[in-house]
């Protein structure tokens, strides 16, 4: 399983190189967009386990849910989203992608990394 630091580093590298929000034609955030972008969480889901039925429910829903398609896809991708501390980190990373402008991502991701003592 990936460590929290591994998850943070992988998502940061992905978002900072992609420099674009993953959204559908209506402007809703998506794990994987029609143009090939991936959100923070979508970047962690391996291609061989991705399926469109995991779309539509943000990771924050899983703070209280015990199981679901997205959790199973993440687990199969070496992300233990059954661990509450990992879910909290994923929620923070999702929030950066979903709620901040792309030009704010470097500063917000750095602050998140410092809060978690990753950097």
C-alpha positions in Angstrom: 0.0 0.0 0.0 1.1 3.5 -0.7 2.0 5.6 2.4 0.4 9.0 3.0 3.6 10.6 1.8 3.6 8.6 -1.4 0.0 9.6 -2.0 0.8 13.3 -1.4 3.8 13.2 -3.7 2.0 11.3 -6.5 -1.0 13.7 -6.4 1.2 16.8 -6.3 3.3 15.7 -9.2 0.2 14.9 -11.2 -1.7 18.1 -10.5 1.3 20.3 -10.9 2.2 18.8 -14.3 -1.4 18.6 -15.6 -2.2 22.2 -14.5 -5.9 21.8 -15.3 -9.1 20.8 -13.5 -10.7 17.5 -14.5 -14.3 18.3 -15.2 -17.1 17.3 -17.5 -18.9 19.5 -20.1 -21.1 20.9 -17.4 -18.2 22.0 -15.2 -18.6 19.2 -12.6 -15.4 17.7 -11.2 -14.7 14.2 -12.5 -12.2 11.5 -11.6 -11.5 11.4 -15.3 -12.7 13.9 -17.7 -13.7 13.3 -21.4 -10.5 15.1 -22.5 -8.2 12.8 -20.4 -7.6 14.9 -17.3 -7.6 13.3 -13.9 -8.5 14.9 -10.6 -6.5 14.4 -7.4 -8.3 11.1 -6.5 -8.6 10.0 -10.2 -4.9 10.2 -10.6 -4.5 7.4 -7.9 -6.9 5.0 -9.6 -5.1 2.5 -11.9 -6.3 2.3 -15.4 -7.1 -1.4 -15.2 -9.5 -0.8 -12.3 -11.1 2.4 -13.4 -14.7 2.2 -14.5 -17.2 5.0 -15.0 -19.5 3.7 -12.2 -17.0 5.0 -9.6 -17.7 8.6 -10.8 -20.2 10.9 -9.1 -19.4 10.4 -5.4 -16.6 12.5 -4.0 -14.1 11.0 -1.5 -15.6 13.1 1.3 -18.7 10.9 1.2 -16.5 8.1 2.4 -15.6 9.8 5.7 -18.7 8.0 7.1 -19.4 5.2 4.5 -17.9 1.8 5.1 -17.6 0.6 1.5 -18.2 1.6 -2.1 -17.0 1.3 -5.7 -14.5 4.1 -5.3 -13.0 2.7 -2.1 -12.6 -0.7 -3.8 -11.0 0.9 -6.8 -8.5 2.9 -4.7 -7.7 -0.2 -2.6 -7.0 -2.2 -5.8 -4.7 0.7 -6.8 -2.7 0.3 -3.6 -4.4 3.2 -1.7 -6.0 2.1 1.6 -9.0 4.4 1.5 -10.5 2.3 4.3 -8.0 4.0 6.7 -9.6 7.1 8.1 -6.4 9.1 8.1 -5.8 8.3 4.4 -9.4 9.4 3.6 -8.8 12.7 5.4 -5.7 13.3 3.3 -7.6 12.4 0.1 -10.3 14.8 1.1 -7.8 17.6 1.5 -6.2 16.8 -1.8 -9.6 16.7 -3.5 -10.5 20.0 -2.0 -7.4 21.7 -3.6 -8.4 20.3 -7.0 -12.1 21.0 -6.7 -12.2 24.4 -4.9 -9.1 26.3 -5.8 -7.9 27.9 -9.0 -5.0 26.1 -10.7 -2.7 29.0 -10.0 -3.3 28.5 -6.2 -2.4 24.8 -6.3 1.4 25.1 -5.8 0.9 27.2 -2.6 -2.0 25.1 -1.3 -0.2 21.8 -1.9 3.0 23.1 -0.2 0.9 24.2 2.8 -0.8 20.8 2.9 2.6 19.1 2.8 3.9 21.2 5.6 0.8 20.5 7.8 1.3 16.8 7.3 5.1 17.1 7.8 5.8 15.6 4.3 8.0 18.6 3.4 
